[in-house]
Amino acid sequence: MTTNRRGIDPAIIAAVIGVMGTLCVTLITLYANRLLPGISPSPQPTLLEPTWTASPTVTMTYTPIPTDTVPAGNPTSTPAPATPTPEATLTPAPPAIGSDWANNCISVLWRTYPETPQTTTSSGCYSQPMNLSEPVNLFFTENGSLKFSVNRSFETPQVYGLFAPIPSNGTVRIDTLLSRQQGGEIWIGVFAEPNITSQGLVAVLPSGDNVKNRQLIQRKMPEQTELHRLETFSDDPTQDPPRYTIVFEIVNGQVNVQRLQDTEFTAVPLSSTQLWLFVGYQVASGNNRLDAEFLNLVVQGQ
C-alpha cells in the first residue's frame, strides 16, 4: 500500500511569515513609544499651493547720467557728452578818433548829441548816414571828411553834433571847409562831459553871407559867455571852399584856443580827467542853410 504525503504549500508559508513580521514590527514600535515617551515622530511639512500676485507695471525711461567716478572704458561707465569748445571771436577795436574819417568811417567812439540810437557795422563804425533826431540832420563821411547839410526852418535854436573822448593833456587840430552858412553857427569845442550843458570852451564860426571871411568867437560853456572875438578869420581867402583851422591846447585841464598856432585866446579850466571834443552846429530860429565838412582831425595826447 503506498502512502502519498502532501507538503505545505510554499505560498502559505510566505504569507504566514509576512504576517508574523508585520506583528513583530508593530509590537516593537508600540514598546519603543512606551519606553521613550519624549520622542515623537517629526511633523511633516504641509505643502502650500503658491499664490502669484501680479505687480503693477512701471514704465521707466533710462537717461544716461555722466559720471566722473567710473574710469573711462569701464563697461558700466556712461561717457560724458562731448562739450564743444567755443571758438574765440575777435572783436576789432573801433577805429581811433582822427583816423576814422580818413577811411570813410564814423567810429563808434563818437557819441551823438542829442543822444539818438544808431546802428553799427562789424568794423566798429556807425552805419551811414547818421540821423540825429531830425530827418535832415544827417552826418556822413565822404572823401575823408565828415560832412553835413541843413536846409530847413526851425522854430527854436537847437544844437546837433558828435562828441569824442580826448586826452586831458595834449592838442587837437581840425580843419573846417565852409561852403554855405546862413542862419546857423559852426561849433567846435572841448567839454568836461559829452553834453553841451557841461563846462566847456567853444570856437564858433557865426553866420554870414561871405563864407570866405568869417569871424571866430570864443564862448565859455554852458553859459555861452563870449570871451573873445576875432573879426577877421581866414586861412586862405583864395581857396574855394575856404578852409578854417582851429587848434585846442589842453594843459592840466586848462583849455585854450589857437588859430594856426599863432593867436591865443583866454584859457578856460575844465574840472574833469576825461575831456570830450565836440564838432557840430547850432541852428537858429527860422530858415537855416548850412553846408560844411570837418577834416584833418589830429588828436595828440601827452
Secondary structure, 3 states (H helix, E strand, C coil): CCCCCCCCCHHHHHHHHHHHHHHHHHHHHHHHHHHCCCCCCCCCCCCCCCCCCCCCCCCCCCCCCCCCCCCCCCCCCCCCCCCCCCCCCCCCCCCCCCCCHHHCCCECCCEEECCCCCCECCCCEECCCEECCCCCCEEEEECCEEEEEEEEEECCCEEEEEEEEECCCEEEEEEEEEEEEECEEEEEEEECCCCCCCCEEEEEECCCCCCCCEEEEEEEECCCEEEEEEEEECCCCCCCCCEEEEEEEEECCEEEEEECCCEECCCEECCCCCEEEEEEEEECCEEEEEEEEEEEEEEEEC
